[in-house]
């Protein structure tokens, strides 16, 4: 496996190191020890704290007999001096000294460079300060680990803060290196999930840049930042150059009312380093700023370490990276201890990829590979202990688990804790996962205000908003050109916009720009697209809010309701001789007639045996059934119902008849008054099925809707430019080259019908939308103007503007009438007929059950009479006499046809006969018992 181009280029830069390393001899005899390296910038905010912390950690490890079995841990340090080149040289010098682990580097850019060397020579690289999110890649940096948090989590915390305060756009100020660029890229990804974005990126050259005029670069960049609308700044730079940005911002007046500064954890490190001798001048630069700090939980070991640190003669304060460096030494010591306890040896060998360079003057053969590097790496990954920073354990993504940050508000001479962010609780006042509180404590913002800044202003760069206005040639009451107006435009929409802007608490410089040629109405989709392309800063006019437009722009709250409606010509016609049949469908007429006869028959059955009015010859009874059935329609039946069941059925049926007659009357009235104005198209369904041409307004979204949603053939559609053309084409009709209907939005049609009473709306609105003002995506003006429109609606100004421009005449009263009445069908009355049918069947069942009981008693009576007759007439007459038992259907029908009074009389006689017979039998028995035998 050969070198790639990057390795050859890197190693060619290190020729000077090879000349120095050839003169060194690292095989001195000394007490057994294990060497670890440390690579960072000595004279830096992070480096000074880390140096002191690592020296204390090595001393603590060597003093602990339970670790390393008495083997001494030696720390070899190299100064990178904020230089990638020197950092690479230092890493190779550490490797030549056969270190088993390198702690560092401090810089993310240097980490990217030397991680390739670490991978090749299999020496674990354990950084306590490199936070670049891209360093977590297992594929490209398998031997790289870190004991600090990735900036991915810090950027998630910042995006949560931005979302919490409902800011949509921010400005990112960052150092122009791997650390800054990759951190801001992670922030951009996180913001996209919250519907926020970075509107402007301001890269600042690092302090180590060859350009010596760093202050000039900062000043020029901040001047550009101040010209941007957003006033929410996220600052992500190196600790040693960050304060200079605040000094320049202070001079430019950018740390005051209306500004928001959110700073990553570098600032907390700087302030912690000045903790012993707090600098009032520095704090004066930072009033009202929000800063994040990696969370280090309080513990006895932490307090003890801070006490020892403060007693030392270190020319620095202790920051979180110092804690990370201390824990990194202990993490390495525990991993080496476990490595040795598993009977592993530490050995180095020549890298096979460097064999061909042994005769080269670079002397690269002196760089040895750590043979057991992968095993030590696994021990580091599996080590689990509690250090100064809390519980240290690597997750599956090779990052420390349970990342958390404190959110601080700098005020006065110190800071206030306003909340926490963690991967478990997100934003909260505490880190207790069982009682998450999504709120934060109150914040004092720059300018010593407590009200949350809105996060944006109109920039002080002389820019005037260009407002696109459709140059209408019809329905000019809504919006059109006006030479006499100072703005050059006028109309209902313009007045609404002006009044809404006047409600804003800040001035909005703007100019109206007409869109269109003035010969015909412009394309509204093209107008909206110009807003999306930033040709216009907004679009004001009769712009409908439809789905495809909301994908590219943001709309305000609708200021008027709108929807597509159908307008048809209305012509009077002579009344139809058969118009009285139209209220009901054929099916409805049939079912109604059947039920009239059915109910008449049921009442006849129930009344026939008891009511003389329902008896007589068959012809009379049939006539009675028909007469009674249809006379109930007018509640004019003359026959009285005497039975309880008959009255029950009649009561239910009269209720049904009442509903039917009332519905028929209402429908017939509608037909004879409204629908006397005939039209070929009576609603949406007939519009789709009809072959007649359909007119629409030029520039309206109605054309696309008719084609795409209703599948109407484009050949049927006719463009219409003016209301006069509407009337002309509707009057001509489809047979004379006109149109059968016009489809347009309700506000236009209401204005059209106010002057044209011979046309009418049919059907209902088949889209529900409104008109709004269009702005580019995530524009804060859209939100503020929506609030202003709601205010106009609540105080009545919106209605007054409407009445001023869109007055209606009496013709409008009929504009919403629907002349397409639907005929009444069986489905509308199914429930009524069902109730009536069930009532009839229940009555018949009860009736026939009574008949069955009477029949049984009647049959028994006839049997007794037959037996007595047989005893009197004798055997001779038995064969001549007819049997008394009823055995045929004809006899059963004859029984049902008999009057109920006769049946009851027979049954009564039978009961009396039974009693007499029983009495005679008893007397005969008494006489027999009294006579001699």
WOFENLIN-V757412 format. One record per backbone hydrogen bond with DSSP energy under -0.5 kcal/mol. CO is the residue of the C=O (numbers start at 0). NH is the residue of the N-H. If there is no record, write none. Layout:
[[CO NH] [CO NH]]
//
This chain:
[[3 7] [4 8] [5 9] [6 10] [7 11] [8 12] [9 12] [10 13] [11 14] [13 17] [14 18] [15 19] [16 20] [17 21] [19 22] [20 23] [27 29] [31 71] [33 73] [34 99] [35 75] [36 102] [37 77] [38 104] [39 41] [39 79] [41 43] [43 47] [44 48] [45 49] [46 50] [47 51] [48 52] [49 53] [50 54] [51 55] [52 56] [53 57] [54 58] [55 59] [56 60] [57 61] [58 62] [59 63] [60 63] [62 64] [63 66] [66 69] [67 70] [71 33] [71 73] [73 35] [73 75] [74 76] [75 37] [77 39] [77 79] [79 82] [82 86] [83 87] [84 88] [85 89] [86 90] [87 91] [88 92] [89 93] [90 94] [91 95] [92 96] [93 98] [94 97] [99 123] [100 36] [100 102] [101 103] [101 125] [102 38] [104 128] [106 110] [107 111] [108 112] [109 113] [110 114] [112 115] [112 116] [113 117] [114 118] [115 119] [116 120] [117 121] [117 122] [120 369] [121 123] [123 101] [123 125] [124 126] [124 144] [125 103] [126 146] [126 147] [128 130] [130 150] [131 134] [132 135] [133 136] [136 140] [140 143] [142 124] [144 126] [149 152] [149 153] [150 154] [151 155] [152 156] [153 157] [154 158] [155 159] [156 160] [157 161] [158 162] [159 163] [160 164] [161 166] [162 165] [167 196] [169 198] [169 199] [170 172] [170 233] [171 173] [171 201] [172 235] [173 203] [174 176] [176 180] [177 181] [178 182] [179 183] [180 184] [181 185] [182 186] [183 187] [184 188] [185 189] [186 190] [187 191] [188 192] [189 192] [190 193] [190 195] [191 194] [196 169] [196 198] [199 171] [200 202] [201 173] [203 175] [205 208] [209 211] [211 213] [212 216] [213 217] [214 218] [215 219] [216 220] [217 221] [218 222] [219 223] [220 224] [221 225] [222 226] [223 226] [224 227] [225 459] [228 456] [230 232] [230 259] [231 170] [232 234] [232 261] [233 172] [233 235] [234 263] [235 174] [237 240] [237 241] [238 242] [240 244] [241 244] [241 245] [242 246] [243 247] [244 248] [245 249] [246 250] [247 251] [248 253] [249 252] [255 258] [258 445] [259 232] [260 262] [260 289] [261 234] [262 291] [263 266] [264 268] [265 269] [266 270] [267 271] [268 272] [269 273] [271 274] [272 316] [274 277] [277 279] [278 282] [279 283] [280 284] [281 284] [281 285] [282 285] [283 286] [285 288] [287 445] [288 409] [289 262] [290 407] [291 267] [292 405] [294 296] [298 302] [299 303] [300 304] [301 305] [302 306] [303 307] [304 308] [305 309] [306 310] [307 311] [308 311] [311 313] [313 315] [316 318] [318 321] [318 322] [319 323] [320 324] [321 325] [322 326] [323 327] [324 328] [325 329] [326 330] [327 331] [328 332] [329 333] [330 334] [331 335] [332 336] [333 337] [334 338] [335 339] [336 340] [337 341] [338 343] [339 342] [344 346] [346 370] [346 371] [348 368] [350 353] [351 354] [353 356] [354 357] [356 359] [359 362] [362 365] [363 366] [365 367] [366 350] [368 348] [368 370] [369 372] [371 375] [372 376] [373 377] [374 378] [375 379] [376 380] [377 381] [378 382] [379 382] [380 393] [384 386] [384 391] [386 389] [389 386] [390 392] [391 384] [392 400] [394 397] [398 394] [402 422] [403 294] [404 420] [405 292] [405 407] [406 417] [406 418] [407 290] [407 409] [408 415] [409 287] [410 413] [413 410] [415 408] [415 417] [417 440] [418 406] [419 427] [420 404] [421 425] [425 421] [427 419] [430 432] [431 434] [432 435] [435 437] [436 428] [442 444] [444 447] [444 448] [448 444] [454 230] [454 231] [456 458] [458 460] [464 466] [464 510] [465 467] [465 536] [465 537] [466 512] [467 539] [468 514] [469 471] [474 477] [474 478] [476 491] [477 492] [477 493] [479 489] [481 484] [484 487] [487 481] [489 479] [490 494] [491 495] [492 496] [493 497] [494 498] [495 499] [496 500] [497 501] [498 502] [499 502] [500 503] [508 464] [510 466] [512 468] [513 515] [514 470] [521 523] [522 526] [523 527] [524 528] [525 529] [526 530] [527 531] [528 532] [529 534] [529 535] [530 533] [536 775] [537 467] [538 773] [539 469] [540 542] [541 543] [542 771] [543 545] [545 548] [545 549] [546 550] [548 551] [548 552] [551 776] [553 774] [559 770] [561 768] [562 745] [563 765] [564 743] [565 761] [566 741] [567 759] [568 570] [570 677] [575 578] [577 580] [578 581] [580 583] [582 823] [584 588] [585 589] [586 590] [587 591] [588 592] [589 593] [590 594] [591 595] [592 596] [593 597] [594 598] [595 599] [596 600] [597 601] [598 602] [599 603] [600 604] [601 605] [602 606] [603 607] [606 609] [606 610] [608 899] [609 611] [610 613] [611 614] [616 620] [617 621] [618 622] [619 623] [620 624] [621 625] [622 626] [623 627] [624 628] [625 629] [626 630] [627 631] [629 632] [630 633] [630 635] [631 634] [639 641] [642 646] [643 647] [644 648] [645 649] [646 650] [647 651] [648 652] [649 653] [650 654] [651 655] [652 656] [653 657] [654 658] [655 659] [656 660] [657 661] [658 662] [659 663] [660 664] [661 665] [662 666] [663 667] [664 668] [665 669] [666 670] [667 671] [668 672] [669 673] [669 674] [673 676] [675 572] [675 677] [677 570] [679 681] [682 686] [683 687] [684 688] [685 689] [692 739] [692 740] [693 717] [694 742] [695 719] [696 699] [698 523] [699 702] [700 704] [701 705] [702 706] [703 707] [704 708] [704 709] [705 711] [706 710] [712 715] [713 716] [715 693] [717 695] [719 697] [721 725] [722 726] [723 727] [724 728] [725 729] [726 730] [727 731] [728 732] [728 738] [732 735] [732 737] [733 736] [740 694] [741 566] [741 743] [742 696] [743 564] [744 747] [744 748] [745 749] [746 750] [747 751] [748 752] [749 753] [751 754] [755 758] [757 569] [759 567] [760 818] [761 565] [766 768] [768 561] [769 544] [770 558] [770 559] [772 555] [773 538] [774 553] [775 778] [778 781] [778 782] [779 783] [780 784] [781 785] [782 786] [783 787] [784 788] [785 789] [786 790] [787 791] [788 792] [789 793] [790 794] [791 795] [791 796] [791 797] [792 795] [795 799] [796 800] [797 801] [798 802] [799 803] [800 804] [801 805] [808 811] [809 812] [810 813] [811 814] [813 816] [814 760] [816 818] [818 820] [823 584] [824 827] [824 828] [825 828] [828 832] [829 833] [830 834] [831 835] [832 836] [833 837] [834 838] [835 839] [836 840] [837 841] [838 842] [839 843] [840 844] [841 845] [842 846] [843 847] [844 848] [845 849] [846 850] [847 851] [848 852] [849 853] [850 854] [851 855] [852 856] [853 857] [854 858] [855 859] [856 860] [857 861] [858 862] [859 863] [860 864] [861 865] [862 866] [863 867] [864 868] [865 869] [866 870] [867 871] [868 872] [869 873] [873 877] [874 878] [876 880] [884 886] [887 891] [888 892] [889 893] [890 894] [891 895] [892 896] [893 897] [894 897] [898 902] [899 903] [900 904] [901 905] [902 906] [903 907] [904 908] [905 909] [906 910] [907 911] [908 912] [909 913] [910 914] [911 915] [912 916] [913 917] [914 918] [915 919] [916 920] [917 921] [918 922] [919 923] [920 924] [921 925] [922 926] [923 927] [924 928] [925 929] [926 930]]
//
